[in-house]
Amino acid sequence: MKFLKAIFLLVLPMMMLMSAGTESSAAKKKYPGKKTYMFRVQLRDKSGTPYSLAQPSVYLSQKAIDRRARQHIAIDSTDLPVSTQYEKMLERQGTNVVSKSKWNNTVVVMTTDTLAVNRLKLLPFVVGVRKVWTSPDSITLEKPRPKYHKELVLHDTVEADMYGASKEQLRMLGGQTLHSQGYRGKGITIAVLDAGFTNADLIPAFTNANIVGFQDFVATSKGKMFNSSTHGTQVLSTMAVNVPDVYVGTAPEASYWLLRCEDQQSEQPVEEDYWAAAAEYADSVGVDVINSSLGFYEYDNPADSYRYWQQDGKTALISRTASMLAGKGIVHVNSCGNEGMAAWKKISFPSDATDILSVGAVTPMRKNASFCSLGPTADGRVKPDVMAQGSPTMVVTERGTISSDMGTSFASPLIAGMTACLWQKYPQKTALQLMDMIRRSGSNVAHPDNVYGYGIPDFGSICGDE
């Protein structure tokens, strides 16, 4: 089964897992233009860069610099952008640079010239070249934006409460306790890395959400931020929506960056490069928390797919990048995957990363969701880390309605939002300290396992003096 493009699945009455990818019945068209390829180029060093460690404000925002300083994190060579001199030399070989990662010192180039890769390999500053994308034969026709409701309405059958439909999923995490103390995420910035945010710029339910910016990292379909996928809209809603008595997210006063890094037209390794670029961008603008409800293990070309033994937090480019985030002072929260009933069964990449919070899904009765992916990592670490309600989660859809959906995709942002509230309460804590506090508040902390992790955290009981 081809893995999820945006890692959320619907659980049907027969509990069959279906991919969130394009349906076979969807209208298609021939991919425009010539056959095109992308190659990931590993650079030897950063020689010729005009940037220096002495002037970080040129490539990092003041908020990013302050976050590092607060956690006593030094700016190092990984923070320096890739060599602009090398970029120009690559483009002279008939390629276009479409993505880059300074932490991994890689660039992705696009070309229609099948011989370009041979020329790239001969360049003295290139230490490796890998094909990461081939244009598909056909792509799905773009659909018009769906219509949306101009008012978010709670059905009369739901018990009256200031949190409305989100009441139970917030209460499970002790969220109301933090909120009642005034910690609702104010001053904390969350980046949402996802496949798209259909109608999030139009739905009145997001009017009170503090969306400070957005960026698209998918090289083949720029400009599809708000009309490419409904998944990110629903993920965002669980944190950012603030309509009292109807629906209130876990961090209604946090600030949000929306970062699109998932290409739904195919499933290929270049999406890891897009993800890395988005994560580094989030760091540069000063984000504190990243929620990524995305994951990978199986690609269109079976030769590109991962094996379980590679789940060590450093083999996959996406996992290697995720493992660096805490070292930059960022808490990364990632859905663990929905493969518990499929052949793969294990968590997805980058949930194998070190020093992150990988999130599994539970039912309202606090039971492990049958579709939830399992640990451990290949090197024996407990996964998932923690659990939240994801079977189902109440969300706001791209049509501006309240609905329920299934998947670890929606459990993850519940944790990310509560993490922002906790960091507001304990601003001097480091990313590593905060994640440790969250794990230790889990209901299964006495005997963590690879089904339930450390359990369901109780954010309301966490004490920063421990």
TAPE-V666184 format. One record per helix or strand. SS is the DSSP state (H for helix, E for strand). FROM is the first residue (numbers start at 1). TO is the last residue. Records with the same first field share a line. If there is no record, write none. Layout:
SS->FROM-TO  FROM-TO
//
This chain:
E->10-11  17-18  28-30  37-43  96-101  106-111  126-134  138-140  164-164  189-194  210-216  242-243  247-248  255-260  289-292  296-296  331-335  346-346  349-349  357-362  368-368  374-374  386-389  391-396  402-406  442-442  449-449  453-453  456-457
H->53-58  62-70  77-79  84-91  116-121  167-171  175-180  204-206  231-240  270-284  302-304  308-310  317-322  326-328  408-425  431-440  445-447  459-461
//
